[in-house]
Amino acid sequence: MSITVLVPTPLQKFTNDQATINCTGGTIAELIESLESNCPGIKARLCDEEGKPRRFLNLYVNSEDIRFLDGTKTPLQDGDEVSIVPAVAGG
């Protein structure tokens, strides 16, 4: 199973400057583990100490926010696209 992950510029230092990478996983949690094995150090940027996505980070599966799906238990299928989007604040 191949999942395309869209990586934002600030995290591309972990992916050898690649904006997209292919990983595997049946859920978001498994995908994050796959990302970590392929790109050591990225998990600490994505998840807090409990393994939950950081508050300032949004994850989307095919444009659907995982917070409105099943969180890290959201199932993935071959060909899905996962976007990592840092939250933007301004004033």
N, C-alpha and C positions, 0 to 999 in steps of 0.2 A: 504494500500500500504506500502510495507516495502523496504527501501533503506538501503544498507549496507554502512557504512562510515568507511573508514580506517583512523585511527588517528595516527599521528606521535608521537613518544616518548615524545617530549617536551610538547605536549598538553594532554597527558594521565593523568596528575594530575587533569584535569577537568572531566575525564571519569572514575574515580575510577580505574585507571591503566589498563583500557581495550583498546586493540589495535583496536578492531572493535566494533561498536555499530550499532544498527538498529534504524532508525528514519523514519519519514514520511515526505512527501512534494511533491507537484506537480511540483515545480521548485527549483532551487538552493536556491533562496531567502527564500522560505518556509522551505526548509530543514535546513537552518541556524537558522531560528526561532525555529524549532523543536529541533535542537541541543541545543540551548540556554535554552529552557524550561527543557530539560533533564539533561543538564550539565551547570548550571549557571556559567557565567563568560567566557565561551569559545567564544562567539560572539565578544567580545572586542579584542580577539586575532586574530580572523579571518577577521574582517571588520574594516574599518576606520569609522570616524564620520558620513560619508554620507551613510554608509551601503554597501559600495563597498569592495570587497576582497582586503586585503592589498597587496601592490606591491611585497613584499618578499614572498608571499604565492601563490602557484598554486593549482587550483582545477581541478580535472579530473573526467569526467563521463565516465565510461567504457573505460578508457585510452585516452579519447578525452579531450584536454584542453578546458575549458569553454570560454577562450578568443577567440577561433576560432569557437565557437558555438554562443549562445545567451547570454553569460555572466551569470549574476544571474537570467536571465529569461529563461535559458536553461531548457526545460521540462525534467521531470524525470518519469520513469515508474517503476512499481513493479519489484523488482529484480535487479535494477540498482546498480552499485557499484560506490561510490564517494570516491576519494582519496584526502586527504589533504597533499600536499607536500611542505614543506618549501624550499625556494630557497637556493641554496648552492653557495657560492662565495669562491674564493680562489685565490691564487697567487703564 
